[in-house]
Amino acid sequence: MDINKHVGREVNMIYQDKQGAITYRHVSIRSVDASRAEVYDHGKRGPRTLQLDGILDWRPLRERA
């Protein structure tokens, strides 16, 4: 799946940082370029820049009816 299709939406993801720590994150994707995603991290309550190669898995949240 292409994460670019979900700009402006919320996703849950598993992320591994440069030190090897693995975290579960609930984020809103603001923008994506060739190597990074600019997101709003709901758990940390602030903006973050994530490296695309650190995103191990992600799933979009279902739309609410």
ChimeraX commands (.cxc) that place a marker at each C-alpha (Angstrom):
marker #1 position 0.00,0.00,0.00 radius 0.5
marker #1 position 1.12,3.52,-0.75 radius 0.5
marker #1 position 1.25,5.81,2.29 radius 0.5
marker #1 position 1.02,8.87,-0.02 radius 0.5
marker #1 position -2.67,8.07,-0.57 radius 0.5
marker #1 position -3.35,8.74,3.11 radius 0.5
marker #1 position -2.08,12.31,3.43 radius 0.5
marker #1 position -4.61,14.17,5.55 radius 0.5
marker #1 position -5.82,10.99,7.27 radius 0.5
marker #1 position -5.07,9.14,10.50 radius 0.5
marker #1 position -3.12,5.89,10.58 radius 0.5
marker #1 position -1.75,3.52,13.20 radius 0.5
marker #1 position 1.85,2.49,12.62 radius 0.5
marker #1 position 4.77,0.58,14.00 radius 0.5
marker #1 position 7.94,2.66,13.73 radius 0.5
marker #1 position 11.62,1.92,14.39 radius 0.5
marker #1 position 13.85,4.91,15.14 radius 0.5
marker #1 position 17.56,5.25,14.34 radius 0.5
marker #1 position 18.52,3.80,17.74 radius 0.5
marker #1 position 16.43,0.68,17.06 radius 0.5
marker #1 position 13.59,1.45,19.47 radius 0.5
marker #1 position 10.23,0.22,18.15 radius 0.5
marker #1 position 7.09,2.21,18.94 radius 0.5
marker #1 position 3.40,2.02,18.14 radius 0.5
marker #1 position 2.07,5.38,16.93 radius 0.5
marker #1 position -1.28,6.94,16.10 radius 0.5
marker #1 position -0.57,9.77,13.65 radius 0.5
marker #1 position -2.18,12.09,11.14 radius 0.5
marker #1 position -0.12,12.27,7.97 radius 0.5
marker #1 position 0.53,15.86,6.89 radius 0.5
marker #1 position 2.88,15.32,3.95 radius 0.5
marker #1 position 5.20,12.72,2.42 radius 0.5
marker #1 position 8.31,13.19,0.28 radius 0.5
marker #1 position 10.90,10.75,-1.06 radius 0.5
marker #1 position 12.36,9.84,2.35 radius 0.5
marker #1 position 10.24,11.41,5.12 radius 0.5
marker #1 position 6.72,11.80,6.40 radius 0.5
marker #1 position 5.62,14.88,8.29 radius 0.5
marker #1 position 3.00,13.77,10.81 radius 0.5
marker #1 position 1.08,14.92,13.84 radius 0.5
marker #1 position 1.70,12.30,16.56 radius 0.5
marker #1 position -1.44,12.04,18.70 radius 0.5
marker #1 position 0.38,10.16,21.48 radius 0.5
marker #1 position 3.14,12.75,21.80 radius 0.5
marker #1 position 0.71,15.59,21.03 radius 0.5
marker #1 position 2.92,17.28,18.52 radius 0.5
marker #1 position 4.43,17.28,15.05 radius 0.5
marker #1 position 7.11,14.76,14.14 radius 0.5
marker #1 position 9.26,13.94,11.11 radius 0.5
marker #1 position 9.51,10.20,10.49 radius 0.5
marker #1 position 11.89,8.46,8.10 radius 0.5
marker #1 position 9.94,6.31,5.64 radius 0.5
marker #1 position 12.42,3.44,5.98 radius 0.5
marker #1 position 11.64,3.35,9.73 radius 0.5
marker #1 position 7.94,2.66,9.16 radius 0.5
marker #1 position 7.67,-1.10,9.66 radius 0.5
marker #1 position 3.90,-1.40,9.23 radius 0.5
marker #1 position 0.87,0.88,9.08 radius 0.5
marker #1 position -2.87,0.68,8.73 radius 0.5
marker #1 position -5.33,3.48,8.03 radius 0.5
marker #1 position -8.06,4.04,10.59 radius 0.5
marker #1 position -11.53,3.23,9.38 radius 0.5
marker #1 position -13.74,6.15,8.48 radius 0.5
marker #1 position -16.45,6.82,11.03 radius 0.5
marker #1 position -20.03,6.60,9.82 radius 0.5
marker link #1:1,2 radius 0.2
marker link #1:2,3 radius 0.2
marker link #1:3,4 radius 0.2
marker link #1:4,5 radius 0.2
marker link #1:5,6 radius 0.2
marker link #1:6,7 radius 0.2
marker link #1:7,8 radius 0.2
marker link #1:8,9 radius 0.2
marker link #1:9,10 radius 0.2
marker link #1:10,11 radius 0.2
marker link #1:11,12 radius 0.2
marker link #1:12,13 radius 0.2
marker link #1:13,14 radius 0.2
marker link #1:14,15 radius 0.2
marker link #1:15,16 radius 0.2
marker link #1:16,17 radius 0.2
marker link #1:17,18 radius 0.2
marker link #1:18,19 radius 0.2
marker link #1:19,20 radius 0.2
marker link #1:20,21 radius 0.2
marker link #1:21,22 radius 0.2
marker link #1:22,23 radius 0.2
marker link #1:23,24 radius 0.2
marker link #1:24,25 radius 0.2
marker link #1:25,26 radius 0.2
marker link #1:26,27 radius 0.2
marker link #1:27,28 radius 0.2
marker link #1:28,29 radius 0.2
marker link #1:29,30 radius 0.2
marker link #1:30,31 radius 0.2
marker link #1:31,32 radius 0.2
marker link #1:32,33 radius 0.2
marker link #1:33,34 radius 0.2
marker link #1:34,35 radius 0.2
marker link #1:35,36 radius 0.2
marker link #1:36,37 radius 0.2
marker link #1:37,38 radius 0.2
marker link #1:38,39 radius 0.2
marker link #1:39,40 radius 0.2
marker link #1:40,41 radius 0.2
marker link #1:41,42 radius 0.2
marker link #1:42,43 radius 0.2
marker link #1:43,44 radius 0.2
marker link #1:44,45 radius 0.2
marker link #1:45,46 radius 0.2
marker link #1:46,47 radius 0.2
marker link #1:47,48 radius 0.2
marker link #1:48,49 radius 0.2
marker link #1:49,50 radius 0.2
marker link #1:50,51 radius 0.2
marker link #1:51,52 radius 0.2
marker link #1:52,53 radius 0.2
marker link #1:53,54 radius 0.2
marker link #1:54,55 radius 0.2
marker link #1:55,56 radius 0.2
marker link #1:56,57 radius 0.2
marker link #1:57,58 radius 0.2
marker link #1:58,59 radius 0.2
marker link #1:59,60 radius 0.2
marker link #1:60,61 radius 0.2
marker link #1:61,62 radius 0.2
marker link #1:62,63 radius 0.2
marker link #1:63,64 radius 0.2
marker link #1:64,65 radius 0.2
view
